[in-house]
Amino acid sequence: MKDVRIPYDKNVLIGLDTMDDAGVYQISDDIALIQTVDFFTPIVDDPYTFGRIAACNSLSDIYAMGGKPLTALNIVCFPVKKFSLDILSEILKGGMDVLKRAGVQLLGGHSVEDNEMKYGLSVTGVIHPDKVLRNVGIKSGDSLILTKPLGTGIIGTAIKAGMADDDMNIMFIESMTTLNDVAADVIQNYEVHACTDVTGFGLIGHLSEILSDEKLEIVIDSNELPVLPGAAEKAAMGLIPGGMYNNRSFIGDKCVVEKTVEPELSDIAFDPQTSGGLVIAVENKYANDLLAELKAHGLNHSRIIGSVRDAEKPGIIVK
């Protein structure tokens, strides 16, 4: 394929040439815009809940960059010949309720008739140009903190198979409809070296982006991974989404999983997430204070899941 490079002016702080979570465009000495877009097919049957999950997921990239979301536009694909417009109304209501909770103004949107239902948002936020959080910049000695439990892909697969109980379903939805706004606010008080949200590429995939090409090694303690109730059990039963295998294949030999790691925890580390938590790289001496503050603000699933050390070549070890 021909390499097509997008010409940027001097105000583009972050564009397509990096693996960051959103684009950033500086409009004054004190203000930069953060822009992102995301949409996907339903992962739950209830349309209102689907709308809430999709909205939380779309807002997450703004929070991962350290910004404040301000405005949003709906993106809708809807099969009008297959489903009632009442379903679409519930999806949009779910999204709107999340936007109200986040203090984000809906300005409009666009819809098309499609054979498959999809919903999401294009979101614009703001940040000071000097305070943008990147998904690169980790340093040897950093600790890694994860703010939400893993396993949404596995639990979603179990729900589709009719093999998840009510408690699993409740925690599954609660996690995905929790905004990352609180975590984004808390980390403003710390010198964060890198930050990203965990979504479709799974924990290991997004850690690979954080690692970039640095001569550093990320070491993950599998026993410290926060996991949704029932996810390990269902993974052990083989209820694995196809995206997990794609994530493993994509990472290849960049990640080594030690033989002592339980197979289900290895699966969870690669499990594609929807509206997942933030992974935060911070100097080790501040990690416990940051973790305590996250928990004090209600993010009780937050854990220190690993560390960063020097290495001959970039890599990830799960032990």
C-alpha positions in Angstrom: 0.0 0.0 0.0 1.2 3.5 -0.8 2.4 5.5 2.2 0.1 8.5 2.5 1.3 11.0 5.1 -1.0 13.7 6.4 0.5 17.2 6.4 0.2 18.8 9.8 0.6 22.4 10.8 2.5 23.5 13.8 -0.6 23.4 16.1 -1.0 19.6 15.8 0.5 18.3 19.0 -0.7 14.7 18.5 -1.8 13.2 15.2 -1.9 9.9 13.4 1.8 9.3 13.4 1.6 8.0 17.0 -0.5 5.4 18.8 -2.0 7.8 21.2 -5.7 7.6 22.3 -6.8 10.8 20.6 -5.7 13.7 18.5 -4.6 17.0 20.1 -4.7 20.4 18.4 -3.5 23.6 20.1 -5.7 26.7 19.7 -4.0 29.1 22.2 -1.2 29.2 24.7 -3.5 27.7 27.3 -6.0 25.6 25.4 -5.7 22.5 23.2 -8.5 20.5 21.7 -8.7 16.7 22.2 -10.7 14.9 19.6 -11.8 11.2 19.4 -14.4 9.0 17.9 -15.6 5.5 18.7 -18.7 3.3 18.0 -19.5 -0.4 18.0 -22.2 -3.0 17.8 -24.3 -3.9 20.9 -22.6 -6.1 23.5 -25.8 -6.3 25.6 -29.4 -6.9 24.7 -30.9 -3.9 26.6 -30.7 -0.9 24.3 -30.6 1.7 27.1 -27.7 -0.1 28.7 -26.0 -0.4 25.3 -26.3 3.4 24.9 -24.7 4.0 28.3 -21.8 1.7 27.7 -21.1 3.1 24.3 -21.1 6.7 25.6 -18.7 5.8 28.5 -16.4 4.1 26.1 -16.4 7.1 23.7 -15.6 9.5 26.5 -12.8 7.4 27.8 -10.1 8.5 25.4 -10.5 12.1 26.5 -10.0 11.1 30.1 -7.0 9.0 29.2 -5.3 12.0 27.7 -5.9 14.0 30.9 -8.6 16.2 29.4 -12.1 17.4 30.1 -14.8 16.4 27.5 -17.0 19.3 26.5 -19.1 18.3 23.4 -20.2 15.2 21.6 -21.9 14.2 18.4 -24.0 11.0 18.1 -23.0 8.4 15.4 -25.8 6.0 14.6 -26.1 3.0 12.2 -29.6 1.5 12.5 -31.5 -1.2 10.6 -34.9 0.5 10.5 -36.5 -2.5 8.7 -35.4 -4.9 11.4 -36.0 -3.0 14.7 -38.5 -0.5 16.1 -37.4 3.1 16.4 -38.3 2.8 20.1 -35.1 0.7 20.4 -33.1 3.5 18.9 -34.8 6.0 21.2 -33.6 4.0 24.2 -30.1 3.7 22.9 -29.9 7.5 22.5 -31.5 8.0 25.9 -28.8 5.9 27.5 -26.0 7.8 25.8 -27.6 11.1 26.7 -27.9 10.2 30.4 -24.1 9.4 30.5 -23.3 12.7 28.8 -25.4 14.6 31.4 -23.6 12.8 34.2 -20.3 13.8 32.6 -21.3 17.4 32.0 -20.9 17.0 28.2 -23.1 18.9 25.7 -24.7 16.9 22.9 -24.6 19.1 19.8 -26.2 16.7 17.2 -25.0 13.8 15.2 -25.5 11.7 12.1 -27.4 8.5 11.4 -27.5 6.1 8.5 -29.6 3.1 7.7 -27.4 0.0 8.0 -27.9 -3.8 8.2 -26.2 -3.8 11.6 -26.9 -1.7 14.6 -24.0 0.5 15.8 -23.7 3.5 18.2 -21.1 5.7 19.5 -19.9 9.3 19.8 -17.4 11.8 18.4 -16.1 13.7 21.4 -14.2 17.0 21.8 -12.5 17.9 25.0 -10.0 20.5 26.2 -6.7 20.4 28.0 -3.7 22.7 28.7 -1.1 21.9 26.0 1.5 21.3 28.7 -0.6 18.7 30.6 -1.4 16.3 27.8 -1.0 12.7 28.9 0.6 10.4 26.3 0.5 6.6 26.1 4.3 6.6 25.9 7.0 7.9 28.3 7.3 5.2 30.8 10.6 5.0 32.8 12.5 2.3 34.5 11.3 2.0 38.1 7.7 3.0 37.3 4.8 1.2 38.8 1.7 0.4 36.7 -1.8 0.9 38.2 -5.0 -0.4 36.6 -8.3 1.3 37.7 -10.9 -1.2 36.6 -11.3 -5.0 36.6 -10.6 -7.1 33.5 -12.8 -9.7 31.9 -15.6 -7.9 30.0 -15.0 -9.8 26.8 -15.1 -13.2 28.6 -18.2 -12.3 30.6 -19.9 -10.9 27.5 -19.2 -14.2 25.7 -20.7 -16.1 28.7 -23.8 -13.9 28.7 -24.4 -14.6 24.9 -24.0 -18.3 25.7 -26.6 -18.1 28.5 -24.0 -19.1 31.0 -23.7 -16.0 33.3 -25.6 -15.4 36.4 -27.3 -12.2 37.5 -24.4 -11.1 39.8 -21.9 -11.5 36.9 -24.2 -9.5 34.6 -24.6 -6.7 37.2 -20.8 -6.3 37.8 -20.1 -6.5 34.0 -22.5 -3.6 33.3 -21.4 -1.6 36.4 -17.8 -1.7 35.3 -18.5 -0.6 31.7 -20.9 2.2 32.7 -18.4 3.7 35.2 -16.7 6.8 33.7 -13.0 7.2 33.9 -13.5 10.9 35.0 -12.7 10.3 38.7 -9.4 8.5 37.8 -8.5 11.3 35.4 -9.1 13.9 38.1 -7.0 12.1 40.7 -4.0 11.6 38.5 -3.7 15.3 37.9 -2.1 15.5 41.3 0.8 13.3 40.3 3.6 13.3 37.7 2.2 10.6 35.5 4.7 9.3 32.9 2.2 7.5 30.6 -1.6 6.8 30.6 -4.0 4.9 28.3 -7.4 3.2 28.6 -7.8 -0.5 28.2 -10.1 -1.4 25.4 -10.2 -3.8 22.4 -6.5 -4.7 22.3 -6.7 -6.0 25.9 -4.4 -5.2 28.7 -1.3 -6.7 27.0 -2.0 -5.0 23.7 -2.3 -1.6 25.3 0.8 -2.2 27.5 2.6 -2.9 24.2 1.6 0.6 23.0 2.9 2.1 26.3 6.1 0.2 25.9 6.7 1.4 22.3 10.3 0.8 21.2 12.0 1.7 24.5 14.7 -0.6 25.9 12.4 -1.4 28.8 10.6 -4.4 30.1 7.1 -4.4 31.7 6.6 -7.1 34.3 3.0 -7.9 35.2 2.0 -9.8 38.4 -0.9 -12.0 37.2 -2.0 -12.5 40.8 -2.5 -8.7 41.2 -4.8 -8.3 38.2 -8.3 -7.1 39.2 -10.8 -9.5 37.6 -14.5 -9.3 37.2 -16.4 -12.0 39.3 -16.8 -15.2 37.3 -14.4 -14.2 34.5 -11.6 -16.6 35.5 -14.2 -19.4 35.9 -15.7 -18.8 32.5 -12.3 -18.5 30.8 -11.3 -21.9 32.3 -14.5 -23.3 30.7 -13.4 -22.0 27.3 -15.8 -19.1 27.0 -13.3 -16.9 25.2 -14.1 -14.2 22.6 -12.4 -14.4 19.2 -10.7 -11.1 19.8 -8.6 -12.6 22.6 -6.9 -14.9 20.0 -6.4 -12.0 17.7 -4.7 -10.0 20.5 -2.4 -12.9 21.3 -1.4 -13.2 17.6 -0.9 -9.5 17.3 1.5 -9.3 20.2 3.4 -12.4 19.2 6.7 -13.0 21.0 6.8 -9.5 22.4 5.0 -10.9 25.5 6.2 -13.9 27.5 3.8 -15.6 29.8 5.6 -17.7 32.4 4.5 -21.4 32.8 3.4 -20.8 36.4 0.6 -18.4 35.4 -2.8 -19.9 35.5 -4.1 -20.3 31.9 -7.3 -18.4 32.7 -5.4 -15.4 34.0 -3.3 -15.4 30.9 -6.5 -15.3 28.8 -7.8 -12.4 30.9 -4.6 -10.4 30.3 -5.3 -10.6 26.5 -9.1 -10.3 26.8 -10.6 -7.5 24.6 -12.2 -4.9 26.9 -15.1 -2.5 26.4 -15.0 0.8 28.4 -12.1 -0.5 30.4 -10.1 1.3 33.1 -7.0 3.5 32.8 -3.4 2.1 33.0 -1.2 4.6 34.7 2.6 4.6 34.8 3.9 6.6 37.8 7.2 6.7 39.7 7.2 3.8 42.2 7.6 6.1 45.3 4.2 7.7 44.5 2.4 4.6 43.5 0.9 3.7 46.9 -0.2 7.2 47.5 -1.9 7.3 44.1 -3.5 3.9 44.7 -4.8 5.0 48.1 -6.3 8.2 46.6 -8.0 6.3 43.8 -9.6 3.9 46.3 -10.6 6.8 48.5 -12.6 8.2 45.6 -14.4 4.9 45.2 -12.3 3.2 42.6 -11.9 0.1 44.8 -10.8 -2.3 42.0 -7.6 -0.3 41.4 -4.4 -2.3 41.8 -0.7 -2.0 41.3 -0.3 -4.7 38.6 3.3 -4.4 37.6 6.5 -2.5 37.2 9.0 -1.3 34.5 12.7 -2.2 34.4 15.6 -1.8 32.0 16.1 -4.4 29.4 18.1 -5.2 26.2 14.9 -4.9 24.1 11.3 -4.0 24.7 9.1 -6.8 26.1 6.3 -7.8 28.5 6.6 -10.6 31.0 3.5 -12.0 32.8 4.5 -13.9 35.9 
